[in-house]
Amino acid sequence: MRSIFNALVDRASGKKSNPLARYARRHGKVPLSWAGSTSTMDYLNVGDALSAVMVALLSGRDIERIPSQSQSLRMACVGTIGHGFAGGEVWFWGTGASLWENPSAPVEDRRLFSVAGEKGFHVAATRGPYSEQLLTGRPEGSVGVYGDPVWLLPRFYNPAPVKKWKLGVIVHLSELSDRDPEPHIRPELLRYGIPEHLRGDIHLINTVTPIGMDPIKGKIDEILACERIVSTSLHGMVFAESYGIPCLHFPVHGPQNGLHSRDLGEGCDLDTRVIDLYRGLGLSKLPVYTQAHREPTNWEDLMAAIDRAWVEKAFDAEKLINAFPLDLEPLQAPQGKTIWDHPVLQALVLQHDVNELRRLDKLRAG
C-alpha cells in the first residue's frame, strides 16, 4: 500500500537524478529487460513475470520491454538474468547472475561471464554477494545491498488466506514434463510420489501460469494456502520466506537424505542461486531437506523437519527500497479491490514477439 512507503518517499531528497529515472519521468514508462514470455509461449513463469510487476508496483509506471543485449538504456530486476546483458546502459536492482554467459548450453560450449568492457553497468542492488561480484567485477560488499525484489510483494498484497494444505511442494521447471499450469512431474522422479492417505494434505505446485495478472494472483494465493512449503524452485523459496511460511529447500544431492545443514561457503554444492539468496540474507549455513530423485519421500518426516528447522529470516527491506533507481511512486490497491486490479498492472504487456522487440530496438538505437 501507498502508506507503507510514505516515510521513505517523504525522506527522499527530491527526484532521482540518474538517466534511468529521468527517462521514466519523461516517457511515463520504465525500459526493462526480463525473461518474459515470447509470442510462441502461452504461459508465464511467475517468478520471471514478477520482474515487470515489482518495478511497476514501486515506480507506479508502465513497463516497456527492451532486449537484454542492446545499446538502449534499460533496467534489470528479478531473476538470474544478469549474465545475459551486454551493451548500452543497464541499471541492476535485485538481479541475480550466473558464472556462465550461456548456462543452458552443453558444458563444452559454455563461456564465462565477464563484465570487462561493460562500462554502462550500474549495480544498485543484487540478489546476493555472488551476483554482486559477477556484475561488478569487484569484491563482495562493494555495493552491499542485497535482496530479491519479490521479497517486497507482501507490502502490496498480504491477504489472510484459508490454509488448504499441510504442505505445498513447489517443483522446478526442469522437473516438469511440460509447461501446463497443472504440474505434470517427470515420471522417473519418484520423490514426488504422494501416498493415497496424504493426497488431501500435500499439494504439488509449479510456477507456470496462463498469461495475465489474475493467473499470477491465483498462483500466489495457491502458495499462500499452504501451511508449509518445500521447494526446488528458487522463487518458491522467496515466496515462502517473504510471506513467513515455514519452508525448506529440497535439493537432490547431499551427504544423506533428510534434514541436515549445509555450509554456504566455498565448495557448497547447492544451487548457486540458493546460496546467493541466503548469503544475501546474512546466513552462513542453511538447513535443507535432501531427497534423491528416484527414491520416495517420507513426507511426514519432511513436514516435521520443517517445523523443527525453519526460522523466520531478517530482511532489510528499507535498504533495498532506498536503492531503487527510479522515483518511488508505489501503487495502491483500488478501493474494495486488490493490487492486482490496479489499471497499471492490468495494462502490463507480458508476452512479446522477440524479433519485433529487436527490430524496434535497432530503430531506437539508430
SVG drawing of the C-alpha trace seen along z (x, -y; Angstrom):
<svg xmlns="http://www.w3.org/2000/svg" viewBox="-15 -18 52 63">
<polyline fill="none" stroke="black" stroke-width="0.4" points="0.0,0.0 1.0,-3.6 1.1,-4.3 3.8,-1.7 6.2,-3.8 5.2,-7.2 8.2,-7.6 10.6,-6.6 9.1,-8.9 8.9,-11.8 12.5,-11.2 13.8,-11.1 15.8,-14.2 13.6,-15.1 13.6,-13.1 16.2,-10.6 18.8,-12.2 20.1,-9.2 19.4,-8.8 17.0,-5.9 14.8,-7.9 14.8,-10.9 13.8,-8.6 10.9,-7.2 9.7,-10.6 10.0,-11.9 8.3,-9.0 6.0,-7.8 7.3,-4.2 10.3,-2.1 12.6,-0.4 13.1,3.1 14.7,6.3 13.4,9.5 12.9,13.2 9.4,12.6 7.1,14.8 7.5,14.8 4.8,15.0 5.3,18.8 4.6,19.3 1.1,19.5 2.3,19.3 4.3,17.3 6.9,18.4 5.5,16.4 8.9,15.6 10.1,14.1 6.9,12.1 7.2,10.6 10.2,8.6 7.8,6.3 5.2,6.4 7.6,5.3 9.1,2.4 5.5,1.2 4.4,1.6 7.2,-0.6 7.5,-3.1 3.8,-3.4 4.7,-3.4 4.0,-1.2 6.8,1.1 8.5,1.1 10.3,4.3 13.9,4.0 16.2,6.8 18.9,7.7 21.6,7.3 21.1,3.7 22.6,0.3 19.5,-1.2 19.1,-2.5 17.3,0.1 16.8,1.7 17.1,5.3 15.3,6.7 14.1,10.2 15.8,13.4 19.1,15.0 19.5,12.9 22.5,10.5 24.9,12.7 22.7,12.2 23.3,8.4 25.6,6.6 25.8,3.2 24.2,-0.2 23.5,-1.4 21.9,1.0 20.7,0.4 20.6,3.6 18.3,3.8 18.0,7.1 19.2,9.1 20.9,12.4 23.7,13.6 25.3,16.9 29.0,17.6 28.3,18.6 27.1,16.3 25.1,19.3 24.4,21.6 21.9,23.8 24.5,24.7 26.4,28.0 29.4,27.8 31.9,27.8 30.2,24.8 29.8,22.6 31.6,19.2 32.5,17.5 30.5,14.3 32.6,11.2 31.8,7.5 35.0,6.5 34.3,3.7 30.7,3.2 31.2,-0.4 27.5,-1.0 26.6,1.4 25.3,-0.3 24.6,2.0 22.2,0.6 21.5,3.9 21.9,7.6 20.1,10.8 23.2,11.6 27.0,11.3 27.7,14.0 25.8,12.0 27.3,8.8 30.8,10.0 29.8,11.2 28.0,8.0 30.6,5.5 33.8,7.4 34.7,6.2 34.9,8.0 31.9,8.9 30.4,5.9 31.4,3.3 27.7,2.5 26.4,4.3 22.7,4.1 21.1,7.5 17.6,8.9 15.2,10.4 12.7,7.7 9.8,10.2 10.5,10.1 8.7,6.7 5.5,8.2 3.7,8.7 3.8,5.0 1.4,4.7 -0.6,7.9 -0.9,9.7 -4.3,11.4 -5.3,13.7 -5.7,17.0 -7.5,20.0 -5.0,22.9 -6.0,25.8 -2.9,28.0 -0.4,29.0 2.4,28.9 3.0,27.3 5.7,28.8 7.0,26.3 8.8,28.0 11.4,26.5 10.7,26.1 13.3,28.7 11.3,31.4 8.2,30.9 7.3,32.9 5.5,29.9 4.6,26.3 1.0,26.8 -0.2,24.8 -1.1,28.1 2.2,29.7 3.0,32.8 6.1,34.3 8.6,36.3 7.6,39.9 11.1,41.0 11.1,38.5 9.8,40.9 10.5,38.5 7.3,36.6 5.0,39.7 2.3,38.9 0.7,41.9 -3.1,42.1 -3.5,41.2 -1.7,37.9 -3.2,36.7 -5.5,34.3 -2.7,32.8 0.2,32.5 -0.2,30.2 2.2,30.1 2.7,26.6 4.7,25.3 5.5,21.7 3.7,21.9 0.6,19.8 -1.5,18.6 -0.6,15.1 -2.2,12.3 -2.5,10.7 -5.4,12.8 -3.4,16.1 -0.4,14.6 -2.6,13.7 -4.0,17.2 -0.6,18.7 0.4,16.6 -2.9,17.5 -2.2,21.2 1.1,20.9 -0.3,18.9 -2.9,21.6 -0.2,24.0 0.9,24.3 4.4,25.2 6.5,25.2 9.3,27.3 10.8,26.2 13.4,26.9 12.4,23.6 14.3,20.5 11.2,18.3 9.2,20.9 11.6,20.2 11.4,16.5 7.5,16.6 7.5,18.8 10.2,16.8 8.8,13.4 5.3,14.4 6.6,16.1 5.6,19.6 7.8,22.3 9.9,23.8 12.9,25.8 14.9,26.0 14.6,29.5 17.9,30.5 18.5,33.8 22.2,34.3 23.7,34.2 25.6,36.3 22.4,38.1 18.7,37.9 16.7,36.0 17.3,32.9 20.8,31.5 22.6,28.2 24.8,27.0 27.7,24.6 27.1,21.8 30.8,21.1 33.3,22.1 32.7,25.5 29.0,25.7 27.3,27.8 23.8,26.3 22.3,24.4 24.3,21.1 21.1,19.1 20.0,20.5 23.5,19.8 23.3,16.2 19.9,15.6 20.6,16.8 24.1,15.4 22.5,12.1 20.2,12.5 23.4,12.9 23.3,16.7 26.4,18.8 24.6,22.1 21.2,23.3 19.0,26.2 17.8,28.3 15.9,31.5 17.7,33.6 15.8,36.3 17.2,38.4 15.3,38.3 14.5,42.0 13.5,42.7 10.2,42.0 10.0,39.1 9.0,39.6 6.5,36.7 5.7,37.0 9.4,36.7 9.8,33.8 6.9,31.8 8.3,32.5 11.7,31.3 10.3,28.0 8.6,27.5 11.9,28.1 14.4,26.3 12.7,23.2 13.2,19.8 11.9,16.5 14.6,14.6 15.6,11.0 15.4,8.9 16.4,5.2 13.5,4.1 14.2,0.4 17.8,0.7 16.6,2.4 13.8,-0.2 16.3,-3.0 18.5,-1.5 15.6,-1.5 17.0,-3.6 13.6,-5.1 11.4,-7.7 9.2,-5.9 5.5,-6.2 4.1,-3.0 0.8,-1.8 -2.2,-1.4 -5.0,1.1 -8.2,-0.3 -11.0,-0.8 -12.5,2.5 -10.1,4.5 -6.6,5.9 -3.4,4.5 -3.8,7.0 -6.8,5.0 -4.8,1.8 -5.0,0.4 -1.2,0.1 -0.8,3.8 -3.8,4.9 -2.3,3.0 1.2,4.6 2.1,6.5 3.7,9.8 4.1,11.5 6.1,10.2 7.4,11.0 11.1,11.1 12.1,10.4 9.8,7.3 11.4,6.2 14.8,6.4 13.7,4.6 12.2,1.7 15.3,1.6 17.5,1.2 15.4,-1.6 15.6,-3.3 19.4,-2.9 19.7,-4.2"/>
</svg>
